[in-house]
C-alpha cells in the first residue's frame, strides 16, 4: 500500500552585489569588500536565476503524512508548518565548496553557523564530507552527468539509485597575508 509523503526540495540560488573599494592589493580589497557587505541594502543584491544545467535539486526533508495523522494531536497544523514555515526552522545547513574553473582550484566557503558549532561536530561533519570527495579524487573524477542526492553511505556502498557528487578539486585554503602598518 502506498503512503503520502510531503517532501521539501532545495536548490541553490545565489545573490551577488558589486562594490568598489580602494585598497593596496587584492587581499586588502577582499577584506574591505567583505567588511562592507553587511551594509549593502537587500535591494542592491541581484538574485541569479537557477541554472539546472550547472546545479541540482536535492531532498532537504521528508515527512510521512500517515505517521503524522496517527501520532500528532494536530496533524493538519504540523503538515502546514512543514510546508510553509518549516524552512526557517530546518536543521539542514550548508557550507559551500567553490570551484574556479579557469584556475582549476577549489576552496571551502565556511559559514557562520559552522563556526558556532562544537569542534567535535565540526570534525564529524568534515569527516562525512571528506569521504565522497576522497572517493572522487581517488577515482580521477566522475563521469560527465553523474548526479544524485545520495547520502555518503549510499554513494560509497553503491546503494544510491543516482550517484550525486559534483566533481571539482579542493585545494587547501590560502593563508591570508595580514598587512602591518609599521
Phi, psi and omega in degrees: 000133180279158179235163177259129177238146172253125188240129175263119177262153178223149175215149182281132173228130185250149175245144179231153173219147180246129177230154174247132180229156174257126184208165179280331182204178183297318180297318178294321178297319178299312181298316180296317180297318180295321177294327181281340187303321182296335182272355181285128181295146178307325182291344180270354176271133180257126179273123177283147177292148175292131180250101183289349176279336183250338183229152181251169175257142176227162177276120180269324181197155181220139171235147179266107185301319181296318179297323178293316178299326181283331190243351185254143175287335181227071186296319181298318180294317181297317178293318179298317178298321177297316182293315191247339183240353187285341184297315181291333180264007182296145177276355181278131176230161184233141168243142185256138169254121183253149179232126171266101187291332177290312181280348183057047180229150177234158178206161180264133173251094180292163182233157183304322181301323183293316180295337181270006177263167180291155177301324180296315179295319178302314179297318180296315179296316180298323177297316178299318182288326186289331182301307179293328178294319177296320179301315180296313181297317182291336181255019178053043174094187179243157175294149178304136178085358178290125192198136173190183177243031182292148172284164178306314182299315180296319183295311184289333182258012175070016183267000183275141177286329175232136178264119189233080170225127187272133185278134164188145179286145178247122180259157175298151178294138175287142176286131180286133177275121180267125180280138176253154180254042181266000000 
